[in-house]
């Protein structure tokens, strides 16, 4: 018999630490299913990344592109200037 924490494998459903003693075969099946699910998630993320549907160089956190003091890096200003029609 093995003891597993249900929170580790079923978090959205079981939010508190709940330790359950289960037969070895059941514990091994739960661990194997969890590993397979994690591998599938990683494969899907890699597929999205390689297909270009997820930006590779996104900001790691909100405001990461700003400099101290609220100054922007100038990229947006340049983009706005390029969008404006130039007067003759």
Secondary structure, 3 states (H helix, E strand, C coil): CEEEEHHHHCCCCCCCCCEEEECHHHHHHHHHHHHHHHHHHHHHHHHHHHHCCCCCCCCCCCCCCCCHHHCCCCHHHHHHHHHCCCCC
